[in-house]
Amino acid sequence: MEGRLRVLFLMNILRGMCMLLVSSMAWSADAVTNGNNDAVQQQVIQPQIERRTIDVDAIDTEDFEIAVFSGLYSTEDFGTNMVIGARAAYHVTETVFFEAAYAKTDTSETSYELLSGGAPLLSDNQRELTYYNASIGYNLLPGEAFMGKGWAFNTALYVIAGVGNTNFADDDRFTVNFGAGYRFLATDWLAIHLDMRNHIFKMDLFGDKTTNNLEFTGGFSVFF
C-alpha cells in the first residue's frame, strides 16, 4: 500500500512539472511574437519630412537668341551718337556661341568742319553709319546674382570677337570687332545684356589711318 502511494505521489510531481514546462514554453513564444510585432510596427512608421520646392531659372532648352539693343557709338573724329541695332545668336554649348549683328548710327560734324566754317565734308546721307558682323563669343564667368534672401538669377560675363563690314561716307570698310558683355537672366527665356565693343576699321577722309570706334549698349534678348 505504501509503495502505491509513493508511485502516485511521483506521478503527480511529474504531471506538475510537465504543466509548468508547457506554460513556460507558451509564454516564451508569446513574448517572441509580441517583440516581432513591435519591430514591424516600428519599421512601418515613416518620418514626416517637409521638403522645399526650389525653382531655378536658367537658359531655356532652346539654343537660339534674338536681341535688340541701343546705346552710344563713338565714331573717331565724328562724335558720339545714339546707336540702335539687333543681334541673333546660336548657343553651340553652355560656353560657346555664335552671333550676327546689325546696327546704325548718325555721325556728327568734325571739329575741322565746325571751326573752318566752310562747306561740310559729307552730306546727311553720307553721315549715316551702318555695320554688320559675325562674331564668336565665350562665356567666361558664369555665375549667379542674388537679390534678397529668396531670389537668385543666373548671369554670365562673356568675351566676343569677330569681323564684318562698316558702311560710312559711301564706302564699305572691313571691320574687326572685339569686346565684352554681361548677361543677366531675368527668367528662363528673357535676358538683359550690357555690352562694350570696339570696332576697328580704316578711315581715309583725313589721310589713311586706322580708327577705334567704341560702342556701349544695353538691350533685351529672348530665347526660343
C-alpha positions in Angstrom: 0.0 0.0 0.0 2.8 2.4 0.9 4.5 1.6 -2.5 1.4 2.6 -4.5 1.2 5.9 -2.6 4.8 6.7 -3.5 4.1 5.9 -7.2 1.0 8.2 -7.2 3.0 10.9 -5.5 5.8 10.8 -8.0 3.3 10.8 -10.9 1.6 13.9 -9.6 5.0 15.6 -9.3 5.9 14.7 -12.9 2.5 15.9 -14.1 3.0 19.3 -12.4 6.5 19.7 -13.8 5.2 19.0 -17.4 2.5 21.6 -17.0 5.0 24.1 -15.8 7.3 23.4 -18.7 4.4 23.7 -21.3 3.3 27.0 -19.7 6.9 28.4 -19.8 7.3 27.5 -23.5 3.9 29.1 -24.4 4.9 32.3 -22.5 8.3 32.5 -24.4 6.5 32.0 -27.7 4.1 34.9 -26.9 7.0 37.1 -25.9 8.9 36.5 -29.2 5.7 37.1 -31.2 5.0 40.4 -29.4 8.6 41.5 -29.9 8.4 40.8 -33.7 5.1 42.7 -34.0 6.6 45.7 -32.2 9.6 45.7 -34.5 7.3 45.5 -37.6 5.3 48.4 -36.3 8.4 50.5 -35.7 9.5 49.8 -39.3 6.2 50.8 -40.7 6.3 54.3 -39.1 7.9 56.7 -41.6 9.3 60.1 -40.6 7.4 63.2 -41.8 9.9 65.5 -43.6 8.9 68.8 -45.1 10.6 69.3 -48.5 11.1 72.7 -50.1 10.3 73.2 -53.8 13.1 75.2 -55.5 12.7 76.8 -58.9 15.9 77.7 -60.7 15.8 80.0 -63.8 18.3 79.1 -66.4 18.7 79.4 -70.2 15.8 77.7 -71.8 16.3 74.4 -73.6 16.2 76.2 -77.0 19.6 77.4 -78.3 18.6 80.5 -80.4 18.6 84.0 -79.0 17.4 87.3 -80.6 18.2 90.7 -79.0 17.5 94.4 -79.6 19.9 97.0 -78.2 20.5 100.7 -78.0 23.3 102.9 -76.7 26.2 105.1 -77.7 28.6 104.7 -80.6 31.7 106.9 -80.7 32.9 107.4 -84.3 36.5 108.6 -84.2 36.6 112.3 -85.4 32.8 112.3 -85.9 31.5 112.4 -82.4 29.4 110.2 -80.2 25.8 109.4 -81.1 22.9 107.1 -80.4 23.1 103.6 -82.0 20.3 101.1 -82.4 20.5 97.5 -83.7 19.6 93.9 -83.4 21.6 90.7 -82.8 20.9 87.0 -83.3 22.9 84.3 -81.5 23.2 80.5 -81.6 24.5 78.8 -78.5 26.6 75.8 -79.5 27.4 74.8 -75.9 26.9 76.3 -72.5 30.1 78.3 -73.0 30.4 78.9 -76.8 28.0 80.9 -79.0 27.9 82.5 -82.5 26.4 85.9 -83.1 25.4 88.1 -86.0 24.7 91.8 -85.5 23.4 94.8 -87.5 23.2 98.4 -86.3 23.1 102.0 -87.5 24.0 105.5 -86.1 24.3 109.0 -87.4 27.6 110.8 -87.1 28.2 114.5 -86.3 30.3 117.2 -87.9 34.0 117.1 -87.2 35.9 119.8 -85.3 37.5 120.8 -88.6 34.1 121.4 -90.2 32.9 123.4 -87.2 36.0 125.6 -86.9 36.6 126.2 -90.6 33.1 127.4 -91.4 33.4 126.0 -94.9 31.4 123.5 -96.9 30.7 120.3 -95.0 32.8 117.3 -95.9 29.8 114.9 -96.0 26.2 115.1 -96.9 23.5 114.0 -94.5 23.1 110.6 -96.2 26.9 110.1 -96.1 26.9 110.7 -92.4 24.9 107.6 -91.7 27.0 104.7 -90.4 25.8 101.2 -90.6 27.6 97.9 -89.8 27.0 94.2 -89.8 29.3 91.5 -88.4 29.6 87.9 -87.4 31.3 87.0 -84.1 32.1 84.2 -81.8 31.6 84.5 -78.0 32.8 82.6 -74.9 31.0 82.7 -71.5 34.0 83.4 -69.4 32.5 83.6 -65.9 29.0 82.0 -65.5 27.6 82.7 -62.0 24.6 83.9 -60.0 23.3 87.3 -58.8 21.3 87.4 -55.5 18.5 89.8 -54.7 17.5 89.4 -51.1 17.1 86.0 -49.5 14.7 84.4 -51.9 15.8 85.5 -55.4 18.8 84.2 -57.4 19.4 84.8 -61.1 21.9 83.2 -63.5 24.4 85.5 -65.0 27.4 85.3 -67.4 30.4 87.5 -68.2 31.5 86.8 -71.8 34.1 88.0 -74.3 33.4 88.2 -78.0 35.3 89.0 -81.2 34.5 88.9 -84.9 34.7 90.5 -88.4 32.3 92.4 -90.6 31.7 95.5 -92.7 31.1 99.1 -91.9 29.4 101.4 -94.4 30.3 105.1 -93.9 30.8 108.1 -96.3 29.6 106.0 -99.2 32.4 103.4 -98.7 32.5 99.9 -97.3 35.2 99.3 -94.8 36.4 95.9 -93.5 35.9 95.9 -89.7 37.3 93.9 -86.8 35.3 94.0 -83.6 36.0 92.7 -80.1 34.7 93.4 -76.6 33.0 92.0 -73.5 29.4 91.7 -72.2 27.3 90.8 -69.2 24.2 88.7 -69.5 21.5 88.7 -66.7 18.8 86.0 -67.0 15.6 87.6 -65.6 13.6 84.4 -66.4 14.4 81.2 -68.3 13.6 82.9 -71.6 14.3 86.6 -71.1 17.8 88.1 -70.6 19.3 91.6 -70.1 22.6 92.5 -71.8 25.2 95.1 -71.2 28.0 95.3 -73.9 31.1 97.2 -74.7 32.8 96.7 -78.1 35.5 98.3 -80.2 35.1 98.5 -84.0 38.3 98.9 -85.8 38.4 100.0 -89.5 40.5 102.2 -91.8 39.4 105.8 -92.5 40.7 107.8 -95.4 38.9 111.1 -95.0 41.8 112.7 -93.1 44.5 110.6 -94.5 44.7 106.8 -94.4 44.5 105.8 -90.7 43.1 103.0 -88.6 40.3 104.2 -86.3 39.0 102.8 -83.0 35.3 103.3 -82.6 33.9 102.4 -79.2 30.3 101.2 -78.6 28.4 101.0 -75.3 25.0 99.4 -75.4 22.2 97.7 -73.3 19.4 95.6 -74.5 17.0 92.7 -74.1 17.0 89.2 -75.6 14.6 86.2 -75.8 15.5 82.5 -76.1 13.4 80.2 -78.4 
